Amino acid sequence: MENIIVRVAKEDDSKYSQEIVDEMASSAKARGTGIAKRTPEYVSGKMKEGKGVIALTEGGQWVGFCYIESWGHEKFVANSGLIVSPSFRGRGVAKAIKFTAFRLSRKKFPGAKIFGLTTGLQVMKINHELGYSPVPFSELTDDDEFWKGCQSCVNFPTLTAKNRKNCLCTGMLYDPEWEIETGPKDWNKLYEKAKFAEKNVFVEFDEN
Ligand SMILES: CC(C)(COP(=O)(O)OP(=O)(O)OC[C@H]1O[C@@H](n2cnc3c(N)ncnc32)[C@H](O)[C@@H]1OP(=O)(O)O)[C@@H](O)C(=O)NCCC(=O)NCCS
């Protein structure tokens, strides 16, 4: 089993952007669910800004991706666009990417509430493990620019009909204020529990 490295994406990773958006589109089609469409330029922009998380094999094959974006004057940060290449699924790569995106969100936007929208059970499980709670959409950002991202989703008419109060996705939120009671996360413990190393998945993250 080839080693997989998960790390913050760099400008140089732009060469994978087309493959990433192609896989996002074909996976959404296969699932028959909605998705906010992204262009390769958008994905490359995220990489350049240091707001992307990428997974690659040691040999340089693309494995997975996700990005973060701040909303509502940095009061919120969303983790979006999670995708793992079909041949690498079921090895904990999505979890390693989400853990890394979470750490990146905390590092870049320390005071922001972290949230995501999903219809996927796997993603809900990962979010739950990170301490997110399911919330009504009223608890998420009211930044119109964020919700504009839903326009390309097949379920957008439902979101509009419900006055943006709910839709087919579940909204999940993590408030860093909860850490006043719980204390900061013990990443070593979380990584150990996830058994990344046993699955040849290695996370590189610089907290500073
Ligand atoms: C969803 C997706 C990112 C998951 O990637 P992955 O690398 O296979 O996921 P992981 O191996 O990290 O699994 C994460 C968790 O989901 C569980 N899981 C895996 N497959 C599952 C399935 N078919 N049903 C339910 N749970 C499942 C895993 O067991 C793991 O939980 P655990 O640690 O408690 O055992 C991947 O399937 C994908 O790219 N799908 C298409 C795009 C998509 O749906 N993106 C999410 C949009 S919100």
Ligand as a Chemical Component Dictionary entry (heavy atoms), coordinates in Angstrom:
data_LIG
# 
_chem_comp.id                   LIG 
_chem_comp.type                 NON-POLYMER 
_chem_comp.pdbx_formal_charge   0 
_chem_comp.three_letter_code    LIG 
# 
loop_
_chem_comp_atom.comp_id 
_chem_comp_atom.atom_id 
_chem_comp_atom.alt_atom_id 
_chem_comp_atom.type_symbol 
_chem_comp_atom.charge 
_chem_comp_atom.model_Cartn_x 
_chem_comp_atom.model_Cartn_y 
_chem_comp_atom.model_Cartn_z 
_chem_comp_atom.pdbx_ordinal 
LIG C1  C1  C 0 -17.313 11.104 1.298  1  
LIG C2  C2  C 0 -15.857 10.807 0.968  2  
LIG C3  C3  C 0 -15.069 12.111 0.977  3  
LIG C4  C4  C 0 -15.298 9.846  2.044  4  
LIG O1  O1  O 0 -13.931 9.579  1.776  5  
LIG P1  P1  P 0 -13.139 8.347  2.437  6  
LIG O2  O2  O 0 -11.680 8.693  2.402  7  
LIG O3  O3  O 0 -13.562 7.085  1.836  8  
LIG O4  O4  O 0 -13.664 8.398  3.960  9  
LIG P2  P2  P 0 -12.937 7.787  5.234  10 
LIG O5  O5  O 0 -12.246 6.525  4.844  11 
LIG O6  O6  O 0 -12.103 8.845  5.887  12 
LIG O7  O7  O 0 -14.168 7.427  6.168  13 
LIG C5  C5  C 0 -14.714 8.330  7.093  14 
LIG C6  C6  C 0 -15.698 7.634  8.000  15 
LIG O8  O8  O 0 -16.835 7.194  7.269  16 
LIG C7  C7  C 0 -17.026 5.790  7.425  17 
LIG N1  N1  N 0 -17.500 5.231  6.171  18 
LIG C8  C8  C 0 -16.770 4.882  5.092  19 
LIG N2  N2  N 0 -17.568 4.458  4.105  20 
LIG C9  C9  C 0 -18.836 4.519  4.577  21 
LIG C10 C10 C 0 -20.099 4.226  4.036  22 
LIG N3  N3  N 0 -20.234 3.763  2.800  23 
LIG N4  N4  N 0 -21.200 4.440  4.815  24 
LIG C11 C11 C 0 -21.071 4.919  6.055  25 
LIG N5  N5  N 0 -19.893 5.221  6.630  26 
LIG C12 C12 C 0 -18.789 5.017  5.903  27 
LIG C13 C13 C 0 -15.673 5.274  7.794  28 
LIG O9  O9  O 0 -15.794 4.042  8.473  29 
LIG C14 C14 C 0 -15.136 6.390  8.654  30 
LIG O10 O10 O 0 -15.710 6.377  9.949  31 
LIG P3  P3  P 0 -15.002 5.610  11.198 32 
LIG O11 O11 O 0 -13.648 6.192  11.329 33 
LIG O12 O12 O 0 -15.914 5.915  12.316 34 
LIG O13 O13 O 0 -14.942 4.177  10.804 35 
LIG C15 C15 C 0 -15.700 10.114 -0.424 36 
LIG O14 O14 O 0 -16.519 8.972  -0.465 37 
LIG C16 C16 C 0 -16.046 11.043 -1.583 38 
LIG O15 O15 O 0 -15.176 11.767 -2.101 39 
LIG N6  N6  N 0 -17.322 11.032 -2.011 40 
LIG C17 C17 C 0 -17.809 11.902 -3.079 41 
LIG C18 C18 C 0 -17.836 13.383 -2.681 42 
LIG C19 C19 C 0 -18.594 13.646 -1.412 43 
LIG O16 O16 O 0 -19.591 13.021 -1.112 44 
LIG N7  N7  N 0 -18.084 14.634 -0.648 45 
LIG C20 C20 C 0 -18.697 15.082 0.579  46 
LIG C21 C21 C 0 -19.511 16.275 0.329  47 
LIG S1  S1  S 0 -20.106 16.942 1.832  48 
# 
loop_
_chem_comp_bond.comp_id 
_chem_comp_bond.atom_id_1 
_chem_comp_bond.atom_id_2 
_chem_comp_bond.value_order 
_chem_comp_bond.pdbx_ordinal 
LIG C1  C2  SING 1  
LIG C2  C3  SING 2  
LIG C2  C4  SING 3  
LIG C2  C15 SING 4  
LIG C4  O1  SING 5  
LIG O1  P1  SING 6  
LIG P1  O2  DOUB 7  
LIG P1  O3  SING 8  
LIG P1  O4  SING 9  
LIG O4  P2  SING 10 
LIG P2  O5  DOUB 11 
LIG P2  O6  SING 12 
LIG P2  O7  SING 13 
LIG O7  C5  SING 14 
LIG C5  C6  SING 15 
LIG C6  O8  SING 16 
LIG C6  C14 SING 17 
LIG O8  C7  SING 18 
LIG C7  N1  SING 19 
LIG C7  C13 SING 20 
LIG N1  C8  SING 21 
LIG N1  C12 SING 22 
LIG C8  N2  DOUB 23 
LIG N2  C9  SING 24 
LIG C9  C10 SING 25 
LIG C9  C12 DOUB 26 
LIG C10 N3  SING 27 
LIG C10 N4  DOUB 28 
LIG N4  C11 SING 29 
LIG C11 N5  DOUB 30 
LIG N5  C12 SING 31 
LIG C13 O9  SING 32 
LIG C13 C14 SING 33 
LIG C14 O10 SING 34 
LIG O10 P3  SING 35 
LIG P3  O11 DOUB 36 
LIG P3  O12 SING 37 
LIG P3  O13 SING 38 
LIG C15 O14 SING 39 
LIG C15 C16 SING 40 
LIG C16 O15 DOUB 41 
LIG C16 N6  SING 42 
LIG N6  C17 SING 43 
LIG C17 C18 SING 44 
LIG C18 C19 SING 45 
LIG C19 O16 DOUB 46 
LIG C19 N7  SING 47 
LIG N7  C20 SING 48 
LIG C20 C21 SING 49 
LIG C21 S1  SING 50 
# 
